[in-house]
Amino acid sequence: MVVLKIKRPALIIWLLAAALMAGIVVSFMLGRYPIQPGDLFGILLSPVFPIEQTWTDQMRTILWNVRLPRILLACMVGACLSGAGAAYQGIFQNPMASPDVLGASAGAAFGAALAILLGASRNVVTLAAFAGSLLAVCLVWTIGRLTRGKQLVSLILAGIMISSLFQAGTSYIKLVADPTNQLPEITYWLMGSLSGARMSDVLFALPLMAAGTVPLILLRWKLNLLTLGDDEAKTMGVAAPALRLVVILSATILTASAVAVSGTIGWVGLVVPHLVRRMTGNDYRYLTPASLLGGGLFLLIVDDVSRNLLATEIPLGILTAFVGAPFFLWLIIRGRNA
């Protein structure tokens, strides 16, 4: 009898993948118009197999046009924010690093607010948020390269400064915005939400998220060397500055694409990697894929609560703060007492 031995971190990854698939199935059934399991699988399989219709046309429309893009975006955005957070924590060797450490979220908020102020369409607002996020990180990287001293410290300080500038710009835009139409739209965008998600949002974000995810997956074993320091990495044949640039660029693309389609959603990139690290350890060969899966599952659950808990949908940024802040405090206290 052959017994397959699976390492615990690998087992955690498989369990997270199974939980994510189960969460997706359950999410399809939840909502103002519940869909029974039989109708759900019938709708999903009917384009391929000749299945007798037992569901209404309204159910089909809701599933394909409303819930499918929203569920996909929840998984994608959660995975990107969590994966970017894990990468930043490794790069900066700082457990408090998060996807907005280089000003990506602040830049996206400014770009989206400016586009809303100018009366742009939803697609233009998304593009403006993405462009603003990249602009902020480019400014941070340029300033970090021009300063003396440790580059990692310079990047963090530049990120704080640029974030403050873009936040000030966003505040000014809110001040001059029309309080009847523009200001509520800007405020709601800043809270983060997947309400009104469309397949066009998925198609916009998918190639960008793939471009950021693939390098992190392929280079995840080298991230372990970066956590040891540049000198140790160099002795093992790894060009630390070049690798750091690739990882920062990939994590920035993940953050920018996620924030552009969902608004500002905090805590996912900070809390989820910490939780996953407790289950898989610090080995990025397992931590990176586990963080991606865990982030997707976390935001999917939060989004389900957001659209089902009350009659009025709760912005995701509020829920993630309510869940993330106490949970992170619990992690800190437990780690100190361990």
C-alpha positions in Angstrom: 0.0 0.0 0.0 1.4 3.3 -1.1 0.9 6.3 1.3 1.3 9.7 -0.2 3.0 12.1 2.2 1.9 15.7 1.7 3.7 18.5 3.5 1.5 20.6 5.8 2.0 23.9 3.8 1.0 22.1 0.6 -2.0 20.6 2.3 -3.1 24.1 3.5 -2.9 25.3 -0.1 -5.2 22.5 -1.3 -7.6 23.1 1.6 -7.8 26.8 0.7 -8.4 26.0 -2.9 -11.2 23.7 -2.0 -12.7 26.2 0.4 -12.5 28.9 -2.3 -14.4 26.7 -4.8 -17.0 25.8 -2.2 -17.4 29.5 -1.3 -17.9 30.4 -5.0 -20.7 27.8 -5.3 -22.4 29.1 -2.1 -22.0 32.7 -3.2 -23.9 32.0 -6.5 -26.9 30.9 -4.4 -27.0 33.8 -2.0 -28.7 37.1 -2.6 -32.0 38.9 -2.8 -33.2 36.2 -5.2 -31.9 32.9 -3.9 -31.0 30.2 -6.4 -31.4 26.5 -5.4 -28.5 24.2 -6.0 -30.3 22.2 -8.8 -31.2 25.4 -10.6 -27.7 26.7 -10.2 -25.9 23.8 -11.8 -28.6 23.6 -14.4 -28.0 27.2 -15.4 -24.2 26.7 -15.4 -24.3 23.5 -17.4 -27.1 24.4 -19.8 -24.9 26.1 -22.4 -23.0 22.8 -22.8 -25.5 20.1 -22.1 -29.1 19.7 -23.1 -30.8 20.2 -19.7 -34.5 20.7 -19.2 -35.1 24.3 -17.9 -36.5 24.4 -14.4 -35.4 27.9 -13.7 -36.7 31.3 -14.7 -35.1 33.6 -17.2 -34.7 36.1 -14.3 -32.5 33.6 -12.4 -30.3 33.1 -15.5 -29.9 36.8 -16.0 -29.1 37.4 -12.3 -26.5 34.6 -12.3 -24.7 35.5 -15.5 -24.9 39.3 -15.5 -24.9 40.2 -11.8 -23.4 37.5 -9.6 -20.8 36.0 -11.9 -18.8 39.2 -12.5 -19.2 40.2 -8.9 -18.0 36.9 -7.5 -15.1 36.8 -10.0 -14.0 40.3 -9.0 -14.2 39.6 -5.3 -11.9 36.6 -5.7 -9.5 38.5 -8.0 -9.3 41.6 -5.9 -8.9 39.8 -2.7 -6.2 37.5 -4.2 -4.3 40.5 -5.6 -4.4 42.6 -2.4 -3.3 39.7 -0.3 -0.6 38.5 -2.7 0.8 42.1 -3.0 0.8 42.5 0.8 2.7 39.2 1.3 5.3 40.4 -1.4 5.7 43.8 0.2 6.2 42.3 3.6 9.0 40.1 2.3 10.6 42.9 0.2 10.6 45.5 3.0 11.2 42.9 5.8 8.4 44.7 7.6 5.3 42.8 8.9 3.3 46.1 8.8 3.9 46.6 5.1 0.6 46.5 3.1 -0.3 47.1 -0.6 -0.6 50.8 -0.1 2.8 51.2 1.4 4.1 52.9 -1.8 1.1 55.2 -2.2 -0.8 53.0 -4.7 -4.1 53.3 -3.0 -3.8 57.0 -2.4 -2.9 57.6 -6.0 -5.8 55.5 -7.2 -8.2 57.5 -5.0 -6.9 60.8 -6.4 -7.2 59.6 -10.0 -10.8 58.3 -9.5 -11.9 61.4 -7.6 -10.5 63.7 -10.3 -12.2 61.7 -13.0 -15.6 61.8 -11.1 -15.1 65.6 -10.6 -14.7 66.0 -14.3 -17.8 64.0 -15.1 -16.1 61.0 -16.7 -17.8 57.7 -17.4 -17.3 54.7 -15.2 -14.7 53.2 -17.6 -12.7 56.4 -17.5 -12.9 56.5 -13.7 -11.4 53.0 -13.6 -8.6 53.9 -16.0 -7.9 57.1 -14.1 -7.7 55.2 -10.8 -5.2 52.8 -12.4 -3.1 55.6 -13.9 -3.1 57.5 -10.6 -1.9 54.4 -8.7 1.0 53.8 -11.1 1.9 57.5 -11.1 2.1 57.5 -7.3 4.4 54.5 -7.2 6.6 55.9 -10.0 7.1 59.1 -8.0 7.9 57.0 -4.9 10.4 54.9 -6.8 12.1 58.0 -8.4 12.4 59.7 -5.0 13.7 56.6 -3.4 16.4 56.2 -6.0 17.5 59.9 -5.7 17.9 59.8 -1.9 20.9 58.6 0.0 21.0 55.9 2.6 19.2 52.6 2.7 16.9 52.3 -0.4 14.2 50.3 1.4 13.9 53.0 4.2 13.9 55.7 1.5 11.1 54.0 -0.4 8.9 53.7 2.7 9.4 57.4 3.7 8.8 58.5 0.1 5.6 56.4 0.1 4.4 58.1 3.2 5.1 61.5 1.7 3.5 60.8 -1.7 0.5 59.2 0.0 0.0 62.4 2.1 0.2 64.6 -1.0 -2.3 62.5 -3.0 -4.6 62.3 0.1 -4.5 66.1 0.4 -5.4 66.3 -3.3 -8.3 64.0 -2.9 -9.5 66.0 0.1 -9.4 69.2 -2.0 -11.4 67.5 -4.8 -14.0 66.5 -2.2 -14.1 70.1 -1.0 -14.9 71.6 -4.4 -17.1 68.7 -5.7 -20.8 69.1 -6.2 -22.3 68.0 -2.8 -25.4 66.7 -4.5 -24.0 64.2 -7.1 -20.2 64.2 -7.2 -19.3 64.2 -3.5 -21.5 61.1 -2.6 -20.1 59.2 -5.6 -16.5 60.0 -4.6 -17.2 59.1 -1.0 -18.8 55.8 -1.9 -15.9 54.9 -4.3 -13.4 55.6 -1.5 -15.2 53.2 0.8 -14.7 50.3 -1.6 -17.4 48.3 -3.2 -18.1 45.7 -5.9 -21.7 46.9 -6.4 -22.5 47.1 -10.1 -19.6 44.9 -11.1 -19.6 44.1 -14.8 -17.8 41.6 -17.0 -16.0 44.6 -18.6 -14.4 45.2 -15.2 -13.3 41.6 -15.1 -11.9 41.7 -18.6 -10.1 45.0 -17.8 -8.5 43.7 -14.6 -7.7 40.1 -15.6 -4.7 40.6 -17.9 -3.2 43.2 -15.5 -3.7 40.9 -12.5 -2.2 38.0 -14.5 0.8 40.2 -15.4 1.4 40.9 -11.8 0.7 37.4 -10.4 2.8 35.3 -12.8 6.2 36.9 -11.8 5.4 36.5 -8.1 4.5 32.9 -8.6 7.6 32.1 -10.7 10.0 34.1 -8.4 8.5 33.1 -5.1 11.4 30.9 -4.0 13.8 33.8 -4.6 11.8 36.0 -2.2 13.1 33.8 0.6 16.6 35.0 -0.3 15.6 38.7 -0.3 14.4 38.3 3.3 18.0 37.5 4.3 19.4 40.7 3.0 21.1 41.9 -0.2 24.6 40.6 0.7 23.3 37.1 1.5 21.3 37.0 -1.7 24.3 38.2 -3.8 26.4 35.3 -2.4 23.8 32.9 -3.6 23.8 34.3 -7.2 20.7 36.5 -6.9 20.8 40.1 -8.1 18.8 41.6 -5.3 18.2 45.1 -6.7 16.8 43.7 -10.0 14.7 41.1 -8.3 13.3 43.7 -5.9 12.4 45.9 -8.8 10.5 43.1 -10.5 8.6 42.1 -7.3 7.7 45.7 -6.5 6.5 46.3 -10.0 4.4 43.1 -10.0 2.9 43.9 -6.6 2.2 47.4 -7.7 0.3 46.2 -10.8 -1.7 43.9 -8.6 -2.6 46.7 -6.2 -3.4 49.2 -8.9 -5.6 46.9 -10.9 -7.4 45.7 -7.8 -8.1 49.2 -6.4 -9.1 50.5 -9.9 -12.1 48.2 -10.1 -13.1 48.0 -6.5 -12.1 51.3 -4.8 -10.1 51.5 -1.6 -10.4 48.2 0.4 -8.0 48.1 3.4 -6.7 45.4 5.7 -6.9 42.5 3.2 -3.2 42.8 2.2 -2.2 43.2 5.9 -4.3 40.7 7.8 -4.6 37.7 5.3 -0.8 37.3 4.7 -0.3 37.2 8.5 -3.0 34.6 9.0 -1.7 32.5 6.2 1.9 32.8 7.4 0.8 31.2 10.7 -0.5 28.2 8.8 2.2 27.7 6.2 5.3 29.4 7.7 7.6 32.0 6.1 8.5 30.0 3.0 7.3 32.0 0.1 7.1 28.9 -2.1 3.9 28.2 -0.1 3.1 31.6 1.4 2.6 33.3 -2.0 0.0 30.9 -3.5 -1.7 30.5 -0.1 -2.0 34.2 0.3 -3.6 34.5 -3.1 -6.1 31.8 -2.3 -6.7 33.1 1.2 -7.2 36.7 0.0 -9.7 35.6 -2.6 -11.7 33.5 -0.1 -11.6 36.3 2.6 -13.0 39.0 0.3 -15.5 36.7 -1.2 -16.9 36.0 2.3 -16.9 39.7 3.2 -18.7 40.6 -0.1 -21.3 37.9 0.7 -21.9 39.5 4.0 -21.9 43.0 2.4 -24.8 42.2 0.0 -26.8 40.0 2.3 -26.6 41.2 5.9 -28.8 44.3 5.6 -31.3 45.7 3.1 -28.7 48.4 2.2 -25.4 47.1 0.9 -22.4 47.8 3.2 -19.2 49.1 1.6 -16.4 46.5 1.7 -13.9 49.0 3.1 -16.1 49.3 6.2 -16.5 45.6 6.7 -12.8 44.7 6.2 -11.9 47.3 8.8 -14.4 45.9 11.3 -13.1 42.4 10.7 -9.4 43.2 10.1 -8.6 45.6 12.9 -9.8 43.4 15.8 -8.4 40.3 14.2 -5.0 41.9 13.7 -4.9 43.0 17.3 -5.7 39.4 18.3 -2.8 38.2 16.2 -0.4 40.7 17.8 -1.6 39.8 21.4 -1.4 36.0 20.7 2.0 36.3 19.1 3.3 38.3 22.2 1.9 35.7 24.6 3.1 32.7 22.6 
